[in-house]
Amino acid sequence: MNEVLSPVETLKRGSRGLRGTLRESLGDAITGGLRESDTQLLKFHGSYQQDDRDLRDERRRQKLEPAYSFMIRTRLPGGVATPAQWLALDALAARYGNGGLRLTTRQAFQIHGILKHDLKPTIAAINQTLIDTIAACGDVNRNVMVSANPVESRAHAEVQACAQALSEHLLPQSRAYHEIWLDEQAVIGADASEPVYGPTYLPRKFKIGFAITPINDVDVFSQDLGFIAIIEQGELVGFNLLVGGGMGVTHGDARTYPRLADELGFIRKDQLITVATAVLTTQRDHGNRSDRKLSRLKYTIDRLGLDVFKRALEALVGESLPPPRAYRFDHTGDRFGWVEGFDGRWHYTLRIESGRVRDTDTVRLLSGLRAIARVHRGDFRLTPNQNVIVANVDANERALIDVLLDDHGLAHALHGAAIRRFALACVALPTCGLAMAEAERYLPTILDRMDALLSRYGLHDEPIVFRISGCPNGCSRPYLAEIALVGKAPGRYNLMLGADFQGRRLNRLHRENIDEAAILTELDVLFARFASDREAGEHFGDFVVRVGIVRAPQFIVAKLSV
Amino acid sequence: MSAQLIIPPIPALDEERSALLARLTSGLDVAALNWISGYAAGLAARGVPALATLPVATPAVTALRVTVLYGSQTGNAKREAERLHESLCGEAGEVRLVRADAYPMRELAEERVLFIVISTQGEGEPPDDARGFVEFVCGRRAPKLDRLQFAVLGLGDASYPQFNAIGRRLDARLEALGARRLFAHGDADVDVASVAAPWIGRACEHVRALKPASSPVIVADDVATGTALVRWHKEQPYLAELLVNQRISARDSTQEVRHLEIDLADSGLTYVPGDALGIRPRNAAVVVDRVIARLGLSGHESVRIGDEIRSLQDWLGGHRELTRLHRGFVQQHAQRAKAPLLDAMLANDDAMAFNSWLHARQIDDVLNEFPGEWSAGEFVAALRPLLPRLYSIASSRKAVGDEAHLTVAVLDNAGPFGAHRGVASGFLADVEVGASLPIFIESNDRFRLPLDAARDVIMIGPGTGVAPFRGFVQERTAIGASGRNWLIFGARHQRSQFLYQLEWQAALKAGQLQRLDLAFSRDSAEPVYVQQRLIEQGRDVYAWLEAGAHLYVCGATAMGRSVHAALRDIVIEHGGRDAEAADEYLSELQRSGCYARDVY
């Protein structure tokens, strides 16, 4: 590419292996923030500088800089954590963060509101728990997702192990992280080169997810690189390979679009690392490094052509890929409450709205999960839907967990409209710098109002995938929701309709830039029609497409012939 | 030719001084005119007029020479000394008014009549400008003073255990050196005038008695100060409009700090950085109402004190202290309350315990805890006058025009008796923009930027102590001072209490501030204070001082002490001096005006 490199590219190249001037920035008491260049590099270390946007104007009048604080995100492949790790992160959030723990849509923990001078102690303490934050953000492979529910077969554990190994393989090799946060002695000239990434890492973030049928909770078609585990007679034999999914869009820029991943074929499980590395390095070498809006793998593939991309990949792997195997997805959600696994152990999935683990007057999630972590002998699984599974419980210990759930007001977490159970929201205001409208803070309100409409038409128990995002970047994967609100401005959203229930079809813009009253007016009409005109078992997303409320959007089956 | 001398306009003298000169020389004989000529030449020969003192040479005319020497921290002692000086000018031959640090020690042995007006600070310390004088008089090098006659007026606050310790110490020491006490030491409490006025009267009587017949009257003005006369003062404050009243500590700060901008337009009030702004506060209406209710009175009772007649409500609202408790009131209240606990408290010799008891309470708390009957008149008489409060000005007129800015920490101590708000800070916190504030300017000659703008300055001002330094940096920026500016600031939390953070960041970027060191005590496991930053930078601090930098400290008394100790350590370590030499080094810096403190 002969276009001018984006400034971030120059920055990465000159960063001395992601070190930059982070140390100096951290030590500068004149500001609670970092130098501009270091804010970019910090992402590679698993943290974002943010500020409380609610306070910006107030603090300006107080002659104070914005209320800078830091969000720390863990790297946690498949979202598996031990009770000890849960307790440690909980304690860190209480000591250094604000408002408890957050569970992300990519199965990681986030702690928000950490002040600059607490950043190093917090990251060091997280590492003490054998969890790190390396490459949790930045132009690298992000947290690797894995279908969360360990119910179906022994093969789940093997998929989890594959994801773990891939995550380790794709870690940056620079010792910058260990030197800056963990006080590792720097060895002059001994810094490893980056065999996978090279000196400028990737053009943009890179997301990998492993789905285990029949639940597409990881939204495998939204990943840059997706794997659908193919399990035959209880044995993992390999994966269907998917490339080029992605949610991020820029409002008003027609060159940008959400895209579902294409299925390229089947790979054996022993080819996993080779194939994943080949996809990643192809994106590394061919991705757009001048315009970050067009840097994701989905644009690289569309620019090169899927056939060209596939041939290049096969050349790197050294063999051609056989066609994908058959599979079936039922839905993208979680199975709440107690479920018995194949081995007689039990798993309790607890709904956590927006992934916010905190105490309110009636629902004490933070205290409840802390109490459970103190006695629990299995593990925890963070789900891609921001929920948590208390996993691997002995049958005779279920009662104990039930008591704790009940004591903390968590036993009734599933009461209320079905739409609540599937809802996703990104963090948005006040801390996310990209947010244009509320998301997480607005979710309970809009859900109450939608529930009132649904109940009017007897749809209270109808499962509908609803997602809200504060900006078009799409952390809550809104373009795969049957109903989505994508923030445009404070109080105004694009209303998107028509994705399917299995996460295989994108939705479409239905009404642009409307306020709550207009949203509810639209939905009122649609719910009424849905209640009277739906076919048996028909989902809302399918209904609005069938009756022509939105045009038939991109559907994954159409792509299978490639 | 007329005997009247026509004084041509002299560039160095303004109209006022020209008039004074004309008045002074009018009708004098040749000998007196010659003497004045010599006196002026002597002044000129001493060099820098601002530091000049009176000539050593004995005047040609034998006259009774009286010296009024003062040491003042907040300006009260200075004011009383000025009053004494003014009163004596009609009585004695030659009366000079000298600030203690401008007094040439070797003249002490030659003094005949000396009046000392001096305050006591904190735990029995002299005011900054009198440290050297007190050390000298109390030290081994003090001369025999058997030809001296003297009297001392001490100013202090009876709520401190070491009430007027410095005045008493000087009073005893002068006698020990052989001097004759003209009359007893005066003990002025916060209600200064009630003791100071009669004391000044006695001083005048004594001087009148000492005065030799028909000596010419020679008046020397206070040469240590250059304060312009203003119409507005403490007793007659200017009503200034409040332009801005903005909280500048963040919402998560437990301490409320406010930035005020006050309009001085048309007032004729002027100030220079380092000066203070006096505020005549009013007690909060809720506090006044509560006290009146406790007394079972209506507030409309007419009360006469001296010549003033006001309603009880008016007395309590604007003229009497209700927030600071003092022993005198407690004693009077004990007689009414007949509470054994109160009597025991007063009988206890443990001054510290009694003081902390006093500090934890306000008038209202005592009335509530120990009910007792008061008439409106007796109650008002038992209270102390409501004093004005002084705040260091946080601006330079060269930057802000006819405004004065203040940085006010709102004292709000949540004690066992509920929230106790500071009378002035609480008053200021609640004043709305557009309302009028009764203000005056209190000059502080002890806290001035170097005349030589090429000198570096080191400014140590944690908390609201940073206020004058905002003015300093504004001033130095406005005049394009070439010297470097180094600020050391501290607070509990960086995020919520970094006062004027955006301004300092901008000043650094613009090269108006060369160094900024910060100590946020509660942001790290181990608390860090400004004095530690100072020690960490000790080598540079010493190098700056050696190169002629002026160093300023503003803020709490305890901080001032810690910083002083740190400076002493720095001079020992980096200056290779022993402890005694380090003390002398710092004393010399103070004497020469290179090390100034404004602590409270």
Boltz contact constraints between the chains, C-beta under 6 A:
constraints:
  - contact:
      token1: [A, 29]
      token2: [B, 494]
      max_distance: 6.0
  - contact:
      token1: [A, 29]
      token2: [B, 518]
      max_distance: 6.0
  - contact:
      token1: [A, 30]
      token2: [B, 516]
      max_distance: 6.0
  - contact:
      token1: [A, 32]
      token2: [B, 495]
      max_distance: 6.0
  - contact:
      token1: [A, 62]
      token2: [B, 248]
      max_distance: 6.0
  - contact:
      token1: [A, 63]
      token2: [B, 248]
      max_distance: 6.0
  - contact:
      token1: [A, 63]
      token2: [B, 500]
      max_distance: 6.0
  - contact:
      token1: [A, 63]
      token2: [B, 502]
      max_distance: 6.0
  - contact:
      token1: [A, 63]
      token2: [B, 503]
      max_distance: 6.0
  - contact:
      token1: [A, 64]
      token2: [B, 250]
      max_distance: 6.0
  - contact:
      token1: [A, 64]
      token2: [B, 501]
      max_distance: 6.0
  - contact:
      token1: [A, 65]
      token2: [B, 501]
      max_distance: 6.0
  - contact:
      token1: [A, 117]
      token2: [B, 523]
      max_distance: 6.0
